[in-house]
Amino acid sequence: MKTSGYIEEKLQRLYPEMVRWRRHLHQNPELSFQEVHTSRWIAEQLKSFGCEVREGVGGHGLLVTIKGALPGPVVALRADIDALPIQDEKECEYRSKVPGVMHACGHDGHTSALLAVANYYQQHKDELAGERRLIFQPAEEQTPGGAIRMIEDGALEGVDAIYGVHLWSPLAYGQSATKAGPFMAAADEFTLEIVGLGGHGGMPHKTVDTIVIGSALVQSVQSIVGRNVDPLKPAVVTIGSFQAGTTNNVIAERCVMKGTVRTFDDETRKLTHDRLEQLIKFTCGMHDAEYHYHMRIGYPSVVNDEQEADRFFRVSGELFGDDNTIHSEAMMVAEDFSYYLEKVPGCFMFVGAGNKEAGIVHAHHHPRFDIDERAMVNSARLLIQMAEDFAAG
């Protein structure tokens, strides 16, 4: 295995290309399940390196197979390629050219880092032990996600371990983090339409007011976590959208609410779902309203393999220093990397991409989100070193 210094030197030489790739992707984002041009562009770059590329995997995904000259394991590395329906409000030369769509979560950086990894491995495959499977996955941002179809199309066939990195702006450049076991939450999404009886604002007794009913539900669903869920088991129920009424003197006949349920274990997940449905049923029934309710099951919890998490802390400590290698708390954000981890051992890791001095402070999914682009080198270094450490046994 090449030394970490050698690998860093090679990646630093690729850094200007990484920036160019990332900025192209940032200017030309595509939404989940629509990554037609993004996928085609990534394939062009990979083929220019001489890589073997399989296109159209799981929709718009790509698989790259780099087989070494020496025997060894199959290690998979994954990046996501989709963007979000958010208007880019940054003032910079590489801001999104697509109205209402932007890379507001760092997937452009993930893709660029994995392109650099592909370039590196393709140049060093004569010294490579085993196979490196590079997964460029579409549709991480929207359930049911792209990972399931990638797996169905053979992305994990023969794979012994898998690693993924998320560039993380709340974490300072130069740092990295993860945790063993449950790391990120399962996230499910629900939509509720309450149907009452509209009418005049001055004659409420002749109506069934859906705003009153919806408001009662917003309050009551918070009791699920506060009074039904074991306080030692994390859970969050969020109402993120509440839409009803059109003017000041008309009682709304319909109210539409949207929200999420986030949990870490199956028991809490089921309890929360059941209790939410009970509250909807009885609250609407108490007020004589009808309702239409749909829960969309999202990604399971990201659960890092204990041994692979231990590998991360050792490898990251060697690369970035023990002081910059952080034992993270569990997080309520979700990731469909969880599906890969259900099939093979692996680890999902955060690489710091924030920089207060440069003004890179905005949260993920914010209209002014950006990354410290130097973090792409750290991301590529970590992915390669994790893979090579695994291959070395």
N, C-alpha and C positions, 0 to 999 in steps of 0.2 A: 504494500500500500504506500502511495506517495505521502510525503510528510504534509502536515497541515499548512506549513509555510509555502511549499510548492504549489499546493492547490489554491491557496489564497492569491499567490502571484499570478497564476493563470487566470483566475476569475477577475482580478483587478484589471488585467489587460482587456477583459471582455466588458468591463463596466461601462465604457462609453456606448457599446452596442446595447447593453441592457437598458440604459437610459433612452436610447433611440427607440428600442422596441416598446418600452413601457409608454412613452409619450405618443407613439403612433396608436397604440391600443386605447390610451386615455382619450384621444381625440376622436376615436371611431368606435364607441361602445355599442354593444348589442345586448338586448334583454335576454333573460332566461328562456331557453328553448328556441331562440331566434338567432343563434350565433353563427349564421351562415358564412358571412365574410370574415369574421374573426377566425373561425376554424380553418378556412381556406388560406388565410394569411399565415397562420401558425404553421400549417403544413408546408407552405412555401419556404419558410425559414428553416424548418427541420430538414427538408430535402436538400437545401443548399449546403447543409453541413455533411450530407451524405447519409443521413439517418434513414432507417427502414420505418415507414409510417403507415399505419392502418387508419384510414379515415372513416367517418360515418359510424363511429362506435357509440352506441347508446344515444343516437340522434346526431348531434354535431360534435361528439367527442373524438379524440385521437389517442391512439396508443403507439408508443415508440418502443421498439425492442432493440436493445444494444447487447449483443452477446459477446462475452469476453473469450479470450483464447484459453483461459484456465478454467478448470472445474470450480463450481461454487454455487451458492444459493441464488434464487430469484428474489430480488428486492425491488419493490414498487415505490415510486415517488409520485405524488399527486399535486396538481395545481388546478384551480378553478378559473374559468374564462369569462363568465357572464358579468353583466353590469346591472344597475338598478334604475328604476323609474324616478329619477331625481334630477332636477335642473342644476347644472354645474354653475355655481356662483363665484368661482375663483376668477381672479384677474391674472392670467398667466398665458404664455404663448401656447401651452399644450392643453388648454381647457377643452372640454367636449364640444364637438361640432354638431352633435345631435341634440336637438331641443328635447328637454325633458328626460334625457338619459345620460348617466355618467357612471364611471367607475368610482363609487363612493365607499368601497370596502377593501381596496387593495388588490383585487383579482388581477388587474393589469400588471402589478408588480410580481404577483405569484407566478404568472405566466412567463414573464420575462426572466425571472430567476430560474425557472425550470428549463427554459430555452438555453440558458447559459450552462446548466447542468448537462443538457443533451450535447451541447457543443464540446464540453470537456470530456465526457465519456466517449464520444465518437472518436476523439483524437487519441484516447488512451485505451481503446478496447483491447489492444494486443497485450496489455498488462492487467486486464480486468478479470477477476475471478467470478464466474457465474454470469448472471444476466441482470440488467437493470431495465425495469419496465416503467416507462414514464407515462403518466396518465394526465392528459389535458381534458378536464371534465367540464361539460356545460351545466348550466342550470342548478348551481348550488343555492341561489337566492330564493327559489320558489319551489314549494312542495308540489309533487312528491320528490323533487330533486333529481339531479342527473346521475347520482352514484348508483342507484338501483339498476338503471338500464345499462350502465357501464359494466356492472358486475354480471348482469344477465348476458351481455355480449362477450364475456370472457376476460374482462380486465384483470381478474385475480386468479386465473387458471395457473396453477403451479407456483403461485407466489408464496414465499416463506415469511416475509415481513413487509410492512408498509409504513411509510412516514409522510407526514404532510406538515406544512408550515403556514401560519397566518401572520402576515405583517400586521403589527398591532400598534396603532398610534398612541394609546394610553401608556405604552411602555416606551421608555427612552431608547433612542438609538444606542446600540452597543449592548443592550440587555436581551435576555431570552428567558422564557418561562414555560412551565407546564406543571402538571401534577399527575401522580399515579392514580389509577382508578377513575371514578366518575369525575369528569372535568367540565363538560358543558351539558346543558339541560336538554331534555326532550321538549319539543315545542309543538303544540297543537293549536289550530286556528278554528274559531267558530264564528258563525253568522246567525243572528237572530232577527227575524222580522215579527214585530208585534202588530196585530191587526185589531183595531178597536172600532169606534164609531165617531166620526168627525162631526163637528157642528159649530154653532155660534159660541164665541167666547163668553157671551152673557147668559148662556143657557147650558151650563155644564152638566146639569142633571139629565139632560137629554143625550149625553154623549158617553163614550168610553175613551178616556183621555190616555193616549199611548205615551205621552211624555211623562205623565205621573207614574205610569206603570214602569216605563223604562228607568226613570230616576230611582224608583224603589228597588229595582233589580241592581242598578249600579252600586247602591249601598249594600244590599243584602249579599251579593256575591263575595264581598270582601270578608264576610264571616266564614267563608269556606276555609281560607288559610288561617284566619285568626281563631276559629273555634272548632273546626272539624279535622284539620290536618295535624298530625303529630308535630309539635313544635320543634322536634329535633330533625325533622325531615323537610328540606327546603321545597317551597312551592310558591308560585306567583300566578294570580289570575288578574289579567289586565283587560279593561274595556278601552280600546284604542280609538273607536269611532262610534259616535252617537248622532244620528241624523233623523230629524223629525220636524214637521211643520214648515210653513212657508211665509206666514205673516203673523201680526200681533193679536188679531182678534178672531182667529180660527183655531179651534181645538183639533190637534193633529190626529188623523185617522190611522196613520201608520208610523212606526218607528223602527229604524234599522240600526242594530248594534253589532259591532265586530270586536273580537278580542282574541286573546291568546291564553293558553294554559301551559305553564312551564314547570316541569318536575324532573326528578332524577331517578326514581324507582317506579316499577310497574304498579305496586300497591297504591302508592300515593297518586299516581296518574289516574288509575281507575276510580279511586275514591273521589278525586276532584271532579272528574267527568260526571260521575253519577250524581254528586251533590249539586253541581251546576244545573244539570237537567231537571232535577227535582225542584230547585228554586224557581226555574223558569216556568215549569208546569203549574206549580201551586200559586205563584204570584199572578200569572196571567189568569188562572182560573178564579182566583179571589176577586179579580176586577172584571170578570166576564169578557175577557179578550181572547181571541184566537192567536196562534203563533206558528211560525215556521222556523225550525231550528236545524242547523247542520254543523256538525263537528268534523273538521278535516284533520285526520291523524297525520302528524308531521314526523320529523326525524326522531329517532331514539336518542338517548343520551350518549355523548361521546365518552367512552370508557377506555382509558389508556392501559395497556398491558403493564403490569407492575415491573417486569424485567426490562421492558423497552423504555419505560420512564426512568428507571435507574441508569440505563445506557445514556439517555439524554443528559442527565445531570453530570455524568462523568465526561461525556464528549463536549458538552457546552462549557463546562468548567475549564477544560483544556483549551477551547477555542477563544472564549470571551472572558474567562476568569470566574472564579467561584463567587465573587462579589456581584457579578453581573448575571449570574445564573439563579433564577428565582423560583422558589416553590410557590406556585400560584394557588390562590383560593379557587374553589369551584365557581363557575360562572353560569348565569341564567341565559346567556345567548346560546344559539343552536347552530349546528353544523352537520351536513349530511356525510361528512367523513366518518360519522358514527357507523354507517352501513359497512364500510370496509373493515372497521375494527371488530364488527360482529363475526367476520369471516376469517380474518388472519390477525396474528399479533402485530402490534405496531404502536405508534405514538403520534399524537397531534401536538404541535409545538407553536408557541408564539415567539416572534422575533420583533424586538423593539424597532418602531419606525417613527416615533414621535421626536420632535425637536423644538422645544420652547423658544430657543434663541432665534430659530428660523421662522417662527410663527406657525409651525406644524403642530397644532394643538386640538384641532377639531375632531370630534368623535366620529366613529364609523357611521355611515349613512347620513352624514351631515352634508349640506350643499357646498360647503367649503373644505371638505375633506381632502387631505393630501398626505403624502408620505415623504420621509427622508429617503431619497432614492438610494443612498449608500446601503440601506438595510437590505437591498436585494442581494448584494454580495454576501452579507452575513447569512441570509436565507439559503443561498446556493451552497455556501460552505457547510452549513449545518446539515443540509440534506445529504451531501456527498459523504461527509464524515460519519453520519449515522449509518449510511448504507455500507461504507467500507469497514466500519467497526463491526457491524453484524457479520459481514462476509469473512472477516478475519477470525471469527469464532470467539 
